[in-house]
Amino acid sequence: MASPSASIDDQRTGSGSPRSTGRARRVRSVGQVTAIEVDGTVLRIAQVTARNPRPAITRVVSADLPFPTGADRTDATILGRAIAQVLSSQRLTPGAVVMGVPRTQVVLRTLPLPPSQDMRELAAVVHIQVGKDLPFRADEAVIDFKVGRHLESQAKKPEGGAATEQPGDVPISAPRHDVKEVLVAAVKREVVEFYERVASAAGLQLIGLGLLPYANARCVKACVGAGSGEEESFALISVRPDEVHIDVIEGDFLQFSRGTRLRQDLDVNPGESNEKKEDPTAPGEWFVNAATIETVRSLRSYSGLMPGKSNVRILVVGSTGHEPALVQSLAQRLGLPVTLLDPGVALELPQEARPGSAGAIAAIGLGLGAVDPNGLPFDFLNPVRPAVPRNLRRIGILSCLAVAVVIGFGLFALRSRLISQREQRNKLLAAELITAEKLRPAYRKLLQQSTTVNDWVQGSRNWLDFYAHLSAVLPASEDIYLSSLALIGNGTIRLTVQARSGEILARLDKQLRAAGYDIKPIAVTPGANRLGYEFRSTVELTVPDKLKPDLSKVKPPPRPADDASLDPRLYKTGGG
């Protein structure tokens, strides 16, 4: 059974046989379904369970609807609440529910159309053809259809034959070669919405909305289909308290359907005088007479529309109590065998379900169709919809927009990734910067030392030779020692010395000049020293370009006897 929540394949294709329904739909598996039909003030209920080899009808109930006094019975909310009360009183808890639309609310048309495997394309053709003949706007209609037999072997109907059809009949258009007859049913959208509101008010899960004439046909097929030929036609006369429905069924295809209300002013034998007429006020007499007249008129109309199909098997069903009398009246009037159909016996229903089965054939048919693997022949809740025409310009625009969106998302993702990489790199550099800041003093000192060394290496003089030369020409350490030595540029060496006396400093001046150095005058400054070197002086000497120290010609003064600066033991112990 298809439903709004089920996965529905609207592509319905025929089975290939002449009797193909043309509806193959992927349906949801329904274990049990409850079919509901509102028959005036009576509610007909049938519960059907899907079983193999055939479904089982477990319960059939007919009960009066408890409408409040003066209530509007056409109000969806009031009707839904009344249905809920009946279900509660009968202790029924329905799961999946199907309902049906009566014949009087549906427009039926038969169209000869070329066969098509694509049911959506066929639906588009059906919508175009039927939309021209509907008594209401096409956009207000819900249209569904059923594909029938091939019309290739049938004789063509005379021109203008369709103009003689009676109101409410299913018109049969002139058949053509290599075409199929398609039965189309159209109902106003507001009717479908009405049943949806009724189900909502009753708290029901509505999964399908079928067509009651086809529900009757489905029940008849279940009752007599096993022993009948495939092409045998049945005229089902469904009797209601104030109306009668005539449905002609051939195989599983509805060939004719008509429903009308009964009136007491109908004449059974129009040719007879009034004196010979039966008393119309006799109990039930007017009902049987009116039902007979409407049935005869409908069957004659069907015979005119379908030549050669007038010999049909007539079945009468209903629960009004007038059915046996109607069977006799029709047999006398038509001269054909007329059978009273008892669904309870034919379907082998449980004893408790048989009393109301004769009036609930539509509910039984709805339930049987709902559990059928092919679903309901007509389902106004889930109709076959035409394929949406392709708008290439719109598709192109949407494709371009989709590509632009994909590119935009790609660029955004790439930007986010690059930013993330840069942020990670920034974090690493920030960590390295913090570490470098901590080592800045050591770096600065190292740079200064390396600058000095580079200056020495890149200079034109070997200052280490001059340092060794000065160590040889200076007085002995007992008289004088250096506290600092520095190169201040332009070949100038600055010495800071401590001497024991001024005479030693004067001798220093002479010794340096004799060694070839240019010396600025020495300024002597007294300075106390705990070692006895009481005089301090800063000596700046310039190395002439022509001075080339020859270390082989000079000899440094001898080391003091107590000099321990070269004792290895001091370095092992850390002393100095």
C-alpha positions as MATLAB code, in Angstrom:
seq = 'MASPSASIDDQRTGSGSPRSTGRARRVRSVGQVTAIEVDGTVLRIAQVTARNPRPAITRVVSADLPFPTGADRTDATILGRAIAQVLSSQRLTPGAVVMGVPRTQVVLRTLPLPPSQDMRELAAVVHIQVGKDLPFRADEAVIDFKVGRHLESQAKKPEGGAATEQPGDVPISAPRHDVKEVLVAAVKREVVEFYERVASAAGLQLIGLGLLPYANARCVKACVGAGSGEEESFALISVRPDEVHIDVIEGDFLQFSRGTRLRQDLDVNPGESNEKKEDPTAPGEWFVNAATIETVRSLRSYSGLMPGKSNVRILVVGSTGHEPALVQSLAQRLGLPVTLLDPGVALELPQEARPGSAGAIAAIGLGLGAVDPNGLPFDFLNPVRPAVPRNLRRIGILSCLAVAVVIGFGLFALRSRLISQREQRNKLLAAELITAEKLRPAYRKLLQQSTTVNDWVQGSRNWLDFYAHLSAVLPASEDIYLSSLALIGNGTIRLTVQARSGEILARLDKQLRAAGYDIKPIAVTPGANRLGYEFRSTVELTVPDKLKPDLSKVKPPPRPADDASLDPRLYKTGGG';
ca = [
       0.000    0.000    0.000;
       1.408    3.313   -1.006;
       1.379    6.081    1.554;
       2.749    9.590    2.024;
       5.480    8.249    4.276;
       6.282    5.284    2.058;
       8.784    5.198   -0.780;
       6.626    5.487   -3.891;
       7.720    4.856   -7.453;
       5.385    6.889   -9.606;
       6.695    5.119  -12.710;
       3.875    2.623  -13.224;
       4.352    0.202  -16.093;
       2.114   -2.436  -17.509;
       2.796   -6.102  -17.061;
       2.623   -6.676  -20.799;
      -0.553   -8.739  -20.780;
      -3.749   -7.432  -22.384;
      -5.324   -7.176  -18.964;
      -2.414   -5.275  -17.431;
      -3.483   -2.641  -14.965;
      -0.605   -0.431  -15.950;
       0.212    0.279  -12.329;
       3.387   -1.247  -10.885;
       4.389    0.619   -7.776;
       6.945    0.004   -5.056;
       4.761   -0.254   -1.960;
       5.279   -0.332    1.747;
       4.575   -3.646    3.377;
       1.361   -3.350    5.397;
       0.520   -6.172    7.744;
      -3.032   -5.041    8.496;
      -5.138   -2.268    7.027;
      -8.455   -0.820    8.149;
     -10.807    0.335    5.386;
     -13.461    2.917    6.283;
     -16.494    3.966    4.222;
     -18.980    6.617    5.285;
     -22.412    5.531    4.005;
     -24.686    8.422    4.971;
     -25.090    8.092    8.721;
     -23.595    4.578    8.798;
     -19.904    3.787    9.129;
     -18.697    0.627    7.332;
     -15.416   -0.831    8.575;
     -13.401   -3.762    7.239;
     -10.099   -4.986    8.608;
      -7.928   -6.980    6.196;
      -4.647   -8.746    6.951;
      -2.093   -9.625    4.271;
      -1.581  -13.390    4.224;
      -0.536  -16.034    1.756;
      -1.986  -17.268   -0.509;
      -4.738  -14.662   -0.144;
      -5.538  -11.863    2.311;
      -7.788  -12.561    5.275;
     -10.778  -10.378    6.180;
     -10.719  -10.505    9.965;
     -13.534   -8.134   10.884;
     -16.459   -6.340    9.252;
     -18.451   -3.785   11.254;
     -21.379   -1.498   10.427;
     -22.403    1.085   13.024;
     -24.408    4.312   13.151;
     -22.377    7.497   13.396;
     -23.214    9.371   16.649;
     -23.724   12.842   15.211;
     -24.787   15.502   17.744;
     -28.267   16.908   17.287;
     -28.270   19.627   14.667;
     -24.612   19.044   13.782;
     -23.340   19.703   10.276;
     -22.544   16.234    8.947;
     -20.445   17.686    6.137;
     -18.010   19.260    8.603;
     -14.735   17.324    8.564;
     -14.065   17.824   12.268;
     -17.521   16.644   13.353;
     -17.371   13.634   11.027;
     -13.878   12.727   12.235;
     -14.917   12.860   15.888;
     -17.951   10.665   15.151;
     -15.717    8.107   13.422;
     -13.363    8.143   16.412;
     -16.306    7.429   18.761;
     -17.419    4.458   16.657;
     -13.907    3.017   16.569;
     -13.613    3.443   20.315;
     -16.990    1.828   20.984;
     -16.081   -1.120   18.729;
     -12.697   -1.417   20.465;
     -10.858   -1.005   17.187;
      -7.323    0.371   17.092;
      -6.602    0.891   13.382;
      -3.066    1.346   12.177;
      -2.935    2.052    8.447;
      -6.295    3.374    7.207;
      -7.715    3.700    3.692;
     -10.862    5.549    2.670;
     -12.764    5.928   -0.593;
     -14.334    8.692   -2.653;
     -17.906    8.007   -3.885;
     -18.797    8.049   -7.581;
     -20.811   11.266   -7.277;
     -17.690   13.285   -6.410;
     -15.514   11.910   -9.218;
     -15.353   12.719  -12.913;
     -14.595    9.591  -14.972;
     -13.378    9.607  -18.571;
     -12.120    6.848  -20.844;
      -9.375    7.879  -23.260;
      -7.777    5.905  -26.119;
      -4.045    6.608  -25.787;
      -0.925    5.079  -27.308;
       0.794    2.602  -24.996;
       3.797    3.929  -23.116;
       6.319    2.349  -20.785;
       6.942    5.699  -19.089;
       3.903    6.265  -16.924;
       4.986    9.820  -16.071;
       4.885   10.741  -19.750;
       1.514    9.028  -20.062;
       0.333   11.008  -17.023;
       1.318   14.233  -18.781;
      -0.787   13.260  -21.812;
      -3.706   12.317  -19.556;
      -3.557   15.672  -17.749;
      -3.581   17.557  -21.060;
      -6.481   15.550  -22.512;
      -8.693   15.476  -19.420;
      -7.955   19.054  -18.392;
      -9.999   20.280  -21.364;
     -13.184   18.447  -20.282;
     -13.218   18.941  -16.515;
     -16.090   20.974  -15.029;
     -13.546   22.694  -12.785;
     -10.078   24.128  -13.251;
      -7.301   21.627  -13.949;
      -5.042   23.101  -11.254;
      -7.815   22.401   -8.711;
      -8.002   18.715   -9.685;
      -6.279   15.564   -8.473;
      -6.060   13.203  -11.449;
      -5.219    9.516  -11.438;
      -5.701    6.858  -14.111;
      -5.640    3.139  -14.847;
      -4.444    1.562  -18.087;
      -6.768   -1.079  -19.533;
      -6.818   -3.373  -22.532;
      -5.707   -2.921  -26.118;
      -8.398   -1.549  -28.398;
      -6.866   -2.848  -31.635;
      -9.419   -5.587  -32.211;
     -12.526   -3.527  -31.385;
     -14.755   -2.001  -34.011;
     -14.843    1.753  -34.213;
     -17.748    3.567  -32.661;
     -19.875    5.753  -34.969;
     -19.173    9.441  -34.943;
     -21.220   11.392  -32.440;
     -21.927    8.376  -30.274;
     -20.438   10.062  -27.239;
     -23.121   12.751  -27.347;
     -25.829   10.235  -26.317;
     -24.188    9.265  -23.007;
     -26.219    9.730  -19.861;
     -25.108   11.991  -17.000;
     -22.750   10.139  -14.716;
     -21.731    7.553  -17.304;
     -18.146    6.688  -18.117;
     -17.815    7.805  -21.765;
     -16.152    5.390  -24.169;
     -14.352    7.241  -26.936;
     -13.895    5.776  -30.409;
     -11.084    3.246  -30.275;
      -8.100    3.336  -32.583;
      -5.553    0.810  -33.715;
      -2.583    0.121  -31.435;
      -3.998    2.061  -28.526;
      -5.080    1.262  -25.016;
      -8.107    2.401  -23.128;
      -7.187    4.499  -20.119;
      -9.746    5.160  -17.413;
      -9.126    8.575  -15.878;
     -10.591    9.722  -12.567;
     -10.485   13.358  -11.496;
     -11.598   14.799   -8.174;
     -11.374   18.276   -6.742;
      -8.388   18.856   -4.522;
     -10.688   20.133   -1.795;
     -12.316   16.679   -1.638;
      -8.946   15.045   -0.950;
      -8.184   17.707    1.654;
     -11.608   17.028    3.260;
     -10.766   13.347    3.799;
      -7.345   14.295    5.146;
      -8.999   16.591    7.685;
     -11.482   13.856    8.623;
      -8.634   11.407    9.262;
      -6.760   14.020   11.258;
      -9.808   14.786   13.415;
     -10.321   11.047   13.998;
      -6.657   10.514   14.862;
      -6.145    8.107   11.948;
      -3.109    7.438    9.758;
      -4.575    7.830    6.280;
      -2.322    6.083    3.756;
      -4.620    5.862    0.736;
      -7.757    7.366   -0.790;
      -9.344    5.070   -3.339;
     -12.379    5.073   -5.625;
     -15.485    3.315   -4.274;
     -16.684    1.858   -7.631;
     -13.327    0.172   -8.020;
     -13.530   -1.005   -4.416;
     -16.854   -2.661   -5.329;
     -15.181   -4.217   -8.371;
     -12.357   -5.548   -6.219;
     -14.810   -7.182   -3.824;
     -16.772   -8.760   -6.701;
     -13.539  -10.102   -8.178;
     -12.718  -11.693   -4.814;
     -16.226  -13.192   -4.556;
     -16.723  -14.605   -8.065;
     -13.391  -14.150   -9.819;
     -12.105  -17.637   -9.073;
     -14.847  -19.384  -11.009;
     -15.359  -16.893  -13.829;
     -13.623  -16.342  -17.122;
     -11.185  -13.476  -17.443;
     -13.340  -11.628  -19.994;
     -16.681  -12.189  -18.223;
     -18.582   -8.983  -17.440;
     -20.515   -8.327  -14.243;
     -23.105   -5.665  -13.563;
     -22.995   -4.985   -9.834;
     -26.120   -3.322   -8.436;
     -25.200   -1.837   -5.048;
     -28.300   -0.872   -3.106;
     -28.191    1.869   -0.463;
     -31.080    3.214    1.656;
     -31.794    6.091   -0.759;
     -29.612    5.434   -3.801;
     -28.443    2.754   -6.170;
     -25.078    2.314   -7.895;
     -24.562    0.392  -11.116;
     -20.999   -0.677  -11.911;
     -20.146   -2.819  -14.938;
     -16.889   -4.699  -14.457;
     -15.012   -6.644  -17.096;
     -12.119   -8.575  -15.656;
     -10.532   -6.015  -13.338;
     -11.436   -2.972  -15.419;
     -14.398   -0.719  -14.644;
     -16.286   -0.321  -17.934;
     -19.278    1.646  -16.664;
     -20.223    3.355  -13.412;
     -23.273    5.315  -12.446;
     -24.937    6.281   -9.196;
     -28.253    8.025   -8.610;
     -30.667    8.871   -5.836;
     -34.056    7.186   -5.881;
     -37.344    9.052   -6.207;
     -40.890    7.918   -5.490;
     -42.314    9.463   -8.689;
     -40.602    6.997  -11.100;
     -42.847    4.848  -13.319;
     -42.050    1.174  -13.771;
     -44.218    0.667  -16.872;
     -44.670    4.038  -18.565;
     -46.930    2.526  -21.267;
     -49.609    1.334  -18.847;
     -52.512    3.444  -17.607;
     -52.540    4.860  -14.119;
     -55.332    2.493  -13.115;
     -53.109   -0.516  -13.729;
     -50.149    0.842  -11.785;
     -49.239   -0.651   -8.465;
     -49.724    1.379   -5.349;
     -46.511    3.427   -4.941;
     -47.213    3.880   -1.267;
     -46.882    0.148   -0.523;
     -44.021   -0.506    1.918;
     -40.796   -0.909   -0.081;
     -42.642   -1.071   -3.391;
     -41.565    2.378   -4.559;
     -37.960    1.619   -3.650;
     -37.862   -1.603   -5.699;
     -39.611    0.075   -8.638;
     -37.257    3.091   -8.602;
     -34.159    0.890   -8.285;
     -35.402   -1.291  -11.175;
     -35.965    1.738  -13.422;
     -32.528    3.205  -12.744;
     -30.836   -0.156  -13.259;
     -32.620   -0.803  -16.583;
     -31.806    2.699  -17.836;
     -28.154    2.347  -16.888;
     -27.763   -1.082  -18.505;
     -29.409    0.132  -21.707;
     -27.090    3.117  -21.728;
     -24.144    0.775  -21.315;
     -25.420   -1.425  -24.155;
     -25.555    1.625  -26.417;
     -22.024    2.639  -25.537;
     -20.586   -0.887  -25.773;
     -22.286   -2.813  -28.608;
     -22.070   -6.565  -28.145;
     -21.550   -6.207  -24.383;
     -25.162   -6.211  -23.298;
     -25.157   -9.815  -22.089;
     -23.629   -9.348  -18.657;
     -24.034  -11.231  -15.426;
     -26.097   -9.183  -12.969;
     -25.310   -9.227   -9.253;
     -27.330   -7.459   -6.566;
     -25.828   -6.627   -3.194;
     -26.941   -4.516   -0.263;
     -28.240   -4.581    3.291;
     -31.520   -2.641    2.965;
     -33.737   -5.760    2.967;
     -35.175   -4.965   -0.474;
     -32.525   -6.894   -2.384;
     -34.534  -10.179   -2.885;
     -37.492   -8.220   -4.297;
     -35.138   -6.227   -6.553;
     -33.618   -9.481   -7.858;
     -37.077  -10.755   -8.885;
     -38.047   -7.417  -10.422;
     -34.887   -7.178  -12.521;
     -35.162  -10.800  -13.662;
     -38.705  -10.167  -14.905;
     -37.865   -6.843  -16.533;
     -34.599   -7.837  -18.230;
     -35.238  -11.493  -18.866;
     -31.725  -12.282  -17.618;
     -30.504  -14.286  -14.626;
     -29.986  -12.034  -11.617;
     -28.034  -13.248   -8.585;
     -28.105  -11.985   -5.015;
     -24.482  -11.681   -3.891;
     -23.671  -12.646   -0.332;
     -20.041  -11.537    0.344;
     -20.040  -13.224    3.754;
     -20.553  -16.663    2.228;
     -18.504  -16.053   -0.945;
     -15.490  -14.792    1.009;
     -15.945  -17.324    3.828;
     -15.948  -14.603    6.450;
     -16.143  -15.366   10.169;
     -19.717  -15.733   11.419;
     -19.571  -12.525   13.443;
     -18.488  -10.567   10.326;
     -21.168  -11.836    7.934;
     -24.238   -9.818    9.015;
     -22.825   -6.463    7.847;
     -20.774   -7.723    4.923;
     -23.459   -7.162    2.255;
     -23.498   -3.427    2.917;
     -19.739   -3.140    3.353;
     -18.489   -4.437    0.000;
     -16.814   -1.076   -0.723;
     -14.912   -1.192    2.576;
     -13.958   -4.825    1.924;
     -12.756   -3.933   -1.580;
     -10.712   -1.017   -0.244;
      -9.024   -3.275    2.273;
      -8.288   -5.981   -0.301;
      -6.833   -3.395   -2.684;
      -4.731   -1.850    0.054;
      -2.949   -5.112    0.928;
      -2.553   -6.071   -2.725;
       1.118   -5.864   -3.879;
       0.104   -3.485   -6.695;
      -1.747   -1.130   -4.375;
      -5.057    0.599   -5.017;
      -6.033    0.965   -8.701;
      -6.808    4.609   -7.982;
      -5.171    6.479   -5.143;
      -6.008   10.176   -4.988;
      -3.651   10.582   -2.054;
      -0.721    9.345   -4.162;
      -1.656    9.834   -7.829;
       0.614    9.319  -10.814;
       2.193   12.716  -11.428;
       3.485   13.975  -14.767;
       7.182   14.425  -15.199;
       8.210   17.996  -14.570;
       9.240   19.577  -17.919;
      12.888   20.430  -18.079;
      13.801   24.107  -18.238;
      17.244   23.986  -19.837;
      17.895   27.665  -19.214;
      17.021   27.294  -15.568;
      19.073   24.102  -15.310;
      22.032   25.938  -16.859;
      21.695   28.825  -14.442;
      21.382   26.488  -11.481;
      24.363   24.472  -12.713;
      26.465   27.626  -12.973;
      25.357   28.680   -9.522;
      26.184   25.233   -8.174;
      29.644   25.363   -9.766;
      30.166   28.866   -8.369;
      29.121   27.711   -4.925;
      31.466   24.707   -5.120;
      34.334   26.935   -6.256;
      33.516   29.421   -3.504;
      33.511   26.699   -0.885;
      36.769   25.352   -2.334;
      38.423   28.762   -2.171;
      37.118   29.308    1.320;
      38.459   25.904    2.388;
      41.824   26.655    0.751;
      41.962   30.064    2.443;
      41.123   28.500    5.798;
      43.824   25.886    5.316;
      46.468   28.469    4.368;
      45.499   30.662    7.296;
      45.727   27.647    9.606;
      49.197   26.832    8.267;
      50.310   30.439    8.707;
      48.965   30.535   12.240;
      50.843   27.363   13.109;
      54.009   28.813   11.554;
      53.468   32.037   13.488;
      53.169   30.096   16.738;
      56.434   28.262   16.025;
      58.235   31.515   15.196;
      56.830   33.161   18.305;
      58.194   30.296   20.405;
      61.572   30.603   18.681;
      61.530   34.375   19.259;
      60.901   33.916   22.979;
      63.829   31.496   23.161;
      66.034   33.898   21.170;
      65.087   36.793   23.450;
      66.293   34.789   26.402;
      69.646   34.177   24.607;
      70.002   37.753   23.337;
      72.829   38.710   25.801;
      74.846   35.656   24.861;
      74.246   36.372   21.165;
      75.337   40.006   21.599;
      78.518   39.007   23.394;
      79.288   36.389   20.771;
      78.679   38.900   17.980;
      81.060   41.374   19.611;
      83.720   38.732   20.003;
      83.242   37.503   16.475;
      83.461   41.088   15.212;
      86.769   41.541   16.981;
      88.083   38.271   15.653;
      86.904   39.090   12.142;
      88.554   42.480   12.326;
      91.785   40.822   13.384;
      91.532   38.207   10.650;
      90.566   40.655    7.921;
      93.197   43.240    8.983;
      96.505   43.727    7.121;
      98.542   43.049   10.246;
      98.985   40.039   12.410;
      98.167   41.577   15.743;
      98.999   38.415   17.615;
     102.624   38.880   16.492;
     102.560   42.427   17.876;
     101.036   41.097   21.078;
     103.929   38.617   21.390;
     106.437   41.325   20.434;
     105.120   43.648   23.147;
     105.297   40.813   25.694;
     109.019   40.508   24.864;
     109.962   44.224   24.899;
     108.006   45.176   28.022;
     109.814   45.134   31.363;
     109.612   42.075   33.586;
     106.416   41.398   35.491;
     108.144   42.159   38.769;
     108.259   45.799   37.669;
     105.188   46.210   35.525;
     102.130   44.294   34.279;
      99.277   44.920   31.836;
      95.767   45.284   33.161;
      94.232   45.678   29.670;
      95.138   45.691   25.999;
      92.856   46.920   23.196;
      92.955   47.826   19.500;
      91.135   51.097   18.954;
      91.519   51.360   15.192;
      93.876   52.963   12.738;
      96.696   50.738   13.962;
      96.610   52.091   17.517;
      97.118   49.878   20.537;
      96.016   51.022   23.988;
      97.725   49.573   27.019;
      96.789   50.045   30.666;
      99.736   49.259   32.929;
     100.527   49.116   36.631;
     104.169   49.910   37.637;
     106.066   49.922   40.842;
     107.629   53.341   40.181;
     107.629   56.286   37.789;
     111.148   55.457   36.629;
     109.898   52.145   35.358;
     107.181   53.947   33.360;
     109.786   56.315   31.938;
     111.910   53.350   30.937;
     108.825   51.795   29.337;
     108.471   54.802   27.078;
     112.051   54.522   25.919;
     111.842   50.760   25.374;
     108.686   51.037   23.209;
     110.163   53.848   21.136;
     113.328   51.844   20.732;
     111.251   48.902   19.525;
     109.858   51.117   16.709;
     106.463   52.153   18.081;
     105.149   55.736   18.012;
     104.041   56.640   21.546;
     102.011   59.487   22.832;
     103.347   61.082   26.001;
     102.674   58.905   28.991;
     100.537   60.337   31.767;
     101.398   58.823   35.096;
      98.706   58.518   37.726;
      99.427   57.398   41.264;
      97.224   54.531   42.300;
      97.312   52.404   45.418;
      97.729   48.701   44.731;
      97.732   45.852   47.277;
     100.547   44.180   45.313;
     102.870   47.189   45.504;
     102.327   48.577   41.995;
     101.692   52.190   43.011;
     101.645   53.877   39.597;
      99.140   53.554   36.765;
      99.347   54.781   33.208;
      97.541   54.446   29.890;
      99.835   54.076   26.952;
      98.668   54.605   23.374;
     101.087   53.494   20.734;
     100.799   53.540   16.996;
     102.298   50.836   14.887;
     104.080   52.282   11.863;
     103.435   50.588    8.514;
     107.113   49.853    8.141;
     107.342   48.064   11.496;
     107.613   44.350   11.007;
     108.125   42.531   14.334;
     110.823   39.874   14.264;
     110.179   37.576   17.193;
     113.440   35.737   16.610;
     115.445   38.843   17.504;
     113.716   39.549   20.818;
     113.764   37.587   23.984;
     111.061   37.964   26.634;
     112.192   38.480   30.215;
     112.341   35.307   32.292;
     109.354   34.234   34.350;
     109.482   34.736   38.094;
     110.542   31.782   40.161;
     107.202   31.652   41.902;
     105.145   31.883   38.645;
     102.520   29.137   38.834;
     100.316   30.237   35.897;
     101.398   27.242   33.826;
     100.929   24.668   36.567;
      98.429   22.077   35.136;
      97.198   21.217   38.591;
      95.622   24.631   38.907;
      93.456   24.019   35.857;
      92.431   20.553   37.019;
      91.234   21.890   40.340;
      89.705   25.021   38.913;
      92.177   27.401   40.577;
      93.992   30.214   38.729;
];
